[in-house]
Amino acid sequence: MNIVQLKKLSYDEVAKCNKCGFCLPSCPTYLVKKAESYSARGRNAITRFAIENKLELNEDTERAIFTCLGCGACTAVCLSSVQTKDLIFQNRECQVDAGFYPKVAKRLVKILEESHNISDEDQEDRAEWQELIKELPEDAFEKETADVVFFVGCVASFFPMVQKIPANMAKIMQSAGVDFTILGGEEWCCGFPLIGAGMPEKLAAMKDHNLKKVAKVGAKTIVFTCPSCYHTWHHFYKSDAKLMHASQLILELIKDKKIEFNKNIKGVATYHDPCDLGRNTGVYEEPREIIKAIPGLEFVELPMNRKFSVCCGGGGNVEMTDPDLSAQVAQTKLASIKAVGADTVLTACQQCVRTMETRAKRSKTDLVVKDLTQLVIEAME
Amino acid sequence: MDKQKLIASLNEIVGPDNVLSSEMDLMLYSYDASLDKAKPDVVVLPDSTEEVSKIMALAYKEKIPILGRGSGTNLTGGTVPIKGGIVVHFSRMNRILEIDYANRTATVQPGVITLDLQTEVLKKGFVYQPDPASQKVSTIGGNVSENSGGPHCLKYGVTSNHVQGLEVVLNDGTVINTGGKARDNAGYDITALVVGSEGTVGLVTKAILKLERAPESVKTLLAIFDAIEDGANTVSAIVAEGIIPATLEMMDNTVMRAVEETIKVGYPLDAACVLIIELDGMPEGMDDNASKIVEICRQNHVRDVRLAKDEAERNVLWAGRKGAFGSVGQVRPSYLCCDGTVPRTKLPEVLNQVIEIGKKYNLPIGNVFHAGDGNLHPLIMFDERDEDERSRVLKASTEILKACADAGGTISGEHGVGMEKLKETAFIFNECDLEFERQIKRAFDPDDIINPGKMIPANS
């Protein structure tokens, strides 16, 4: 995208920013870096100055625009409802065409085109997580047809730290008698990282492939443990199937008494709303209802919850482009969790689990990080 | 001084990570929440008074303009570096240094966000009263410099009534302390002079603020009127009755509609205006005062008076009021707020003039303001990108401020003069008044390097 196209697409929206600054304290990167270029207002000003030819895109604007977490917290507090996340991603497209974008993004595109997953792994290993399930016949979850497709996502497929998430989700569905399948090696990256990388046009091939594979299975429902895959399907795919996040399906199973909780879970837990699940797709209550259905568990809310939830630091590809910043944001998140007296933080996203758990280990913070699927399995056993 | 040398010197003081000088960074410190823009030469993020002192001494030695900045929420260009130079961004100096509940003071650095302090002291049942609508982002340094007000300042006074002492870095880097934890102090009241000086006499690096007990009980009423005049008359009638509520805020139809776009408050969208009337203090006698207020509202043809049932309802009423400025972005992308003050009894008359001025220049104007203080905030809505509209806005703003001054009022209630209202100072000051202000400025800053070009018009 060039500046003329950016003007056409973004100028009216970015002009709605009247620079009141209300977004500053909601922007996780501003709170860490404390400089205007790391704030939503500052990033919008960059877009506007660029459109008005008052500022050239260069390495500095690349740094500012590519360190946005895409969390959307700024818009939640914006009285003019400026869609900053969208503006940032549009600006990223412009940065890409101007040649100012992180090298890692270029590599990412190549990997996605060649390997169809973000880890540059063999697609055949996508279902490796099944090895975590004891006594399971090979390919047990790979059927020709099924009611439900479980779209696992790249991170949960390839990062050992979070492979237990799909394993647990599969166990839950199996136990509840859900007729589901995974796409295994035929599942491709949903393309979400490309939006964050400023190359949304490259998403088409992935979308077409995934839609075709789901159609072949004949599934009426697609379930996701990854909020970003779920968000991407919601906003960028056109699928006739019903899209559900794992938390929504699990809650249905609880309500239909298809799963039951037999074990008391001790401790004080809070819940971190993943940006792409909560604020960006609107799923807030189902995870809370599940938590409240767990016997014994004490639940406390974070002061900034639901649409005001603070990003864990794992959003917007920032973990790739500026790992230190991502870690600093995560550290702030951990501090806010400890401040409410929780010993466990629950969430519903493998990326949030990875970001928070890694940070907790490195900073020796005494905190248990769990995906909801794990909590559910523990209470079922 | 050569720019590279200046940057090198600043690097030595605060470290290179805290000196910003790229073209992008300079552009990003060229604005605040007003319409003005001007680029600095360099931005610096100090972490201590000692660093600020060194930066100031450098600026003094090299005769470089310098100004302090918090969150940049100013509405009159107070933090726009019109003469270039150094912008000192206080975002890292954001520590609450001490809360002394026994003496009821809080000592804070200038970068502390107002609401962060308020949230902290409320845990122990205390309040820091000044509550500018921007409190969730504005900083204490900015509030002190602009002498910020807010809805509750009707009863409790503006920022100057809540500052007991300051640490100020003077033009040559000297650090002075004014006032203190004791309530009475000998000598000139330098604290009073610095508060509201719009950052033109020195850089505030510490403030000792007054804390008060949180009121035992609060009652919040929403009075709905079908005519602006009735609302305005109610305001003066309440005060004439001898009741000083904690707040008496007015919001007109245009603003209510904009607010409802983002915050679902439930304002009556067919009404001409509402008053948010809040009573606070001891529960005894509060019901009587509330009844009296309702009676006065009735005498002035109120359509309905609603009482906020609980804290949640109260919060949402206030969220609407405090979000009003930003919300007008739902109507038009830009706004200019004319912060004029008039004697309360003149409110109906001046509000009518505001409406006429809006018609004359064909501009939508919303009203949301501290009615109890007679402090108007007509919000002229437009699109900054439209040059013609922009020039009409500036003319309309001048006329509105003239109307306020002519009614026996003034041109700034709380947002300051900044660079936006320099020529309008002529409506309220004569040349002798202005020259005396210039003398004061020279006493602090003979080289005119501290936030130059603000608050006082240059000698004609």
HADDOCK unambig.tbl for C-alpha pairs under 7 A between the chains (distance, minus, plus):
assign (segid A and resid 15 and name CA) (segid B and resid 333 and name CA) 5.83 0.50 0.50
assign (segid A and resid 16 and name CA) (segid B and resid 329 and name CA) 5.75 0.50 0.50
assign (segid A and resid 16 and name CA) (segid B and resid 333 and name CA) 4.23 0.50 0.50
assign (segid A and resid 16 and name CA) (segid B and resid 334 and name CA) 6.95 0.50 0.50
assign (segid A and resid 17 and name CA) (segid B and resid 333 and name CA) 6.84 0.50 0.50
assign (segid A and resid 18 and name CA) (segid B and resid 33 and name CA) 6.63 0.50 0.50
assign (segid A and resid 18 and name CA) (segid B and resid 329 and name CA) 6.91 0.50 0.50
assign (segid A and resid 18 and name CA) (segid B and resid 333 and name CA) 6.61 0.50 0.50
assign (segid A and resid 18 and name CA) (segid B and resid 334 and name CA) 5.65 0.50 0.50
assign (segid A and resid 19 and name CA) (segid B and resid 32 and name CA) 6.68 0.50 0.50
assign (segid A and resid 19 and name CA) (segid B and resid 33 and name CA) 4.87 0.50 0.50
assign (segid A and resid 20 and name CA) (segid B and resid 33 and name CA) 5.03 0.50 0.50
assign (segid A and resid 20 and name CA) (segid B and resid 73 and name CA) 5.62 0.50 0.50
assign (segid A and resid 20 and name CA) (segid B and resid 326 and name CA) 6.48 0.50 0.50
assign (segid A and resid 21 and name CA) (segid B and resid 71 and name CA) 6.91 0.50 0.50
assign (segid A and resid 21 and name CA) (segid B and resid 73 and name CA) 5.94 0.50 0.50
assign (segid A and resid 21 and name CA) (segid B and resid 137 and name CA) 6.86 0.50 0.50
assign (segid A and resid 22 and name CA) (segid B and resid 137 and name CA) 5.82 0.50 0.50
assign (segid A and resid 24 and name CA) (segid B and resid 137 and name CA) 6.80 0.50 0.50
assign (segid A and resid 25 and name CA) (segid B and resid 137 and name CA) 6.27 0.50 0.50
assign (segid A and resid 34 and name CA) (segid B and resid 91 and name CA) 5.63 0.50 0.50
assign (segid A and resid 34 and name CA) (segid B and resid 92 and name CA) 6.62 0.50 0.50
assign (segid A and resid 36 and name CA) (segid B and resid 28 and name CA) 6.35 0.50 0.50
assign (segid A and resid 37 and name CA) (segid B and resid 25 and name CA) 6.63 0.50 0.50
assign (segid A and resid 37 and name CA) (segid B and resid 28 and name CA) 6.72 0.50 0.50
assign (segid A and resid 42 and name CA) (segid B and resid 28 and name CA) 6.00 0.50 0.50
assign (segid A and resid 45 and name CA) (segid B and resid 28 and name CA) 6.91 0.50 0.50
assign (segid A and resid 55 and name CA) (segid B and resid 24 and name CA) 6.90 0.50 0.50
assign (segid A and resid 60 and name CA) (segid B and resid 24 and name CA) 6.72 0.50 0.50
assign (segid A and resid 61 and name CA) (segid B and resid 24 and name CA) 6.87 0.50 0.50
assign (segid A and resid 79 and name CA) (segid B and resid 262 and name CA) 6.03 0.50 0.50
assign (segid A and resid 79 and name CA) (segid B and resid 323 and name CA) 6.32 0.50 0.50
assign (segid A and resid 79 and name CA) (segid B and resid 326 and name CA) 4.92 0.50 0.50
assign (segid A and resid 79 and name CA) (segid B and resid 327 and name CA) 4.59 0.50 0.50
assign (segid A and resid 80 and name CA) (segid B and resid 326 and name CA) 5.94 0.50 0.50
assign (segid A and resid 80 and name CA) (segid B and resid 327 and name CA) 5.20 0.50 0.50
assign (segid A and resid 80 and name CA) (segid B and resid 329 and name CA) 4.74 0.50 0.50
assign (segid A and resid 80 and name CA) (segid B and resid 330 and name CA) 5.31 0.50 0.50
